[in-house]
């Protein structure tokens, strides 16, 4: 048994889809500025917190006397391989 969609049902479905589409479009234009402000404020807070951590870090350490030197990083020690062979001096032969 074959059923055909009625023209009225098709038009009603298309109107509902268009109504939802335009409704979302209008609401997004109304609420987009508030959403962008909220996201920008949150990003600013996060960046400010990260920047504040770097600013507070030196203040937490004890004050240093004038001329005092501290090294915070241990340098990488590279071992050189001196056992690579003998040096041979070459002379050009003409």
Backbone torsions as a table, in degrees:
resi	resn	phi	psi	omega
1	UNK	NA	126.8	-175.4
2	UNK	-102.8	129.9	178.1
3	UNK	-114.6	135.9	178.9
4	UNK	-105.3	141.7	177.1
5	UNK	-73.3	137.8	-179.9
6	UNK	-78.8	153.7	-179.6
7	UNK	-64.6	-36.4	-179.4
8	UNK	-65.2	-42.6	178.9
9	UNK	-64.6	-39.2	178.9
10	UNK	-65.5	-43.8	179.6
11	UNK	-65.5	-40.3	179.3
12	UNK	-63.1	-42.2	179.1
13	UNK	-65.1	-43.7	178.0
14	UNK	-63.2	-39.4	178.4
15	UNK	-65.8	-39.3	178.0
16	UNK	-64.8	-43.5	179.0
17	UNK	-62.8	-44.0	179.5
18	UNK	-66.1	-39.0	178.6
19	UNK	-63.0	-43.7	177.9
20	UNK	-64.5	-44.5	-179.1
21	UNK	-60.3	-51.2	-178.4
22	UNK	-69.9	-32.1	176.9
23	UNK	-63.6	-45.6	178.0
24	UNK	-64.5	-39.2	179.8
25	UNK	-63.6	-44.5	-179.9
26	UNK	-68.5	-44.4	179.6
27	UNK	-64.6	-36.3	178.8
28	UNK	-67.6	-34.3	176.7
29	UNK	-68.8	-32.5	179.8
30	UNK	-75.3	-42.0	-173.1
31	UNK	-97.8	-7.0	-179.3
32	UNK	-61.4	-43.4	179.5
33	UNK	-60.6	-39.4	179.0
34	UNK	-66.7	-39.7	179.1
35	UNK	-66.4	-41.4	179.3
36	UNK	-65.8	-41.1	177.4
37	UNK	-61.9	-42.7	-179.6
38	UNK	-62.9	-45.9	-179.6
39	UNK	-65.4	-40.6	179.4
40	UNK	-65.5	-40.0	179.3
41	UNK	-65.1	-42.1	178.6
42	UNK	-64.4	-42.4	178.8
43	UNK	-64.1	-39.5	178.6
44	UNK	-64.0	-40.2	178.0
45	UNK	-64.2	-42.4	179.8
46	UNK	-64.0	-45.2	179.0
47	UNK	-65.0	-38.9	178.5
48	UNK	-64.3	-40.1	177.7
49	UNK	-64.3	-42.8	179.5
50	UNK	-66.0	-40.3	179.3
51	UNK	-67.1	-38.5	179.7
52	UNK	-64.9	-33.1	178.1
53	UNK	-64.2	-39.9	179.7
54	UNK	-71.6	-32.4	-179.8
55	UNK	-73.9	-37.0	-177.6
56	UNK	-78.4	-23.7	-175.0
57	UNK	-57.9	-49.7	179.2
58	UNK	-66.5	-27.7	-178.4
59	UNK	-72.2	-25.5	-178.1
60	UNK	-75.9	-24.5	-179.8
61	UNK	-75.6	157.5	-179.7
62	UNK	-68.9	147.6	-179.3
63	UNK	-67.7	145.6	-177.1
64	UNK	-101.4	147.5	176.5
65	UNK	-76.3	158.6	-178.8
66	UNK	-65.8	130.3	179.1
67	UNK	90.2	-5.9	-179.7
68	UNK	-78.9	135.1	-177.5
69	UNK	-117.5	132.9	175.2
70	UNK	-127.0	146.6	178.4
71	UNK	-114.7	118.8	-177.3
72	UNK	-89.1	-19.3	-174.8
73	UNK	-118.1	134.9	175.3
74	UNK	-86.2	123.6	-177.5
75	UNK	-67.8	149.0	175.9
76	UNK	-71.2	126.4	178.6
77	UNK	-93.6	116.6	178.6
78	UNK	-100.3	125.4	178.5
79	UNK	-88.5	131.8	178.9
80	UNK	-93.3	143.2	-179.6
81	UNK	-94.0	96.2	-178.5
82	UNK	-81.5	-9.4	-177.6
83	UNK	-96.2	60.5	-177.3
84	UNK	-102.2	-7.7	178.0
85	UNK	133.1	-174.0	-177.9
86	UNK	-95.4	150.3	176.7
87	UNK	-87.5	129.2	179.3
88	UNK	-118.8	124.2	-179.8
89	UNK	-89.6	124.3	-178.8
90	UNK	-100.8	146.0	174.3
91	UNK	-120.9	143.6	179.0
92	UNK	-77.7	137.9	177.7
93	UNK	-108.2	129.8	-178.6
94	UNK	-102.5	NA	NA
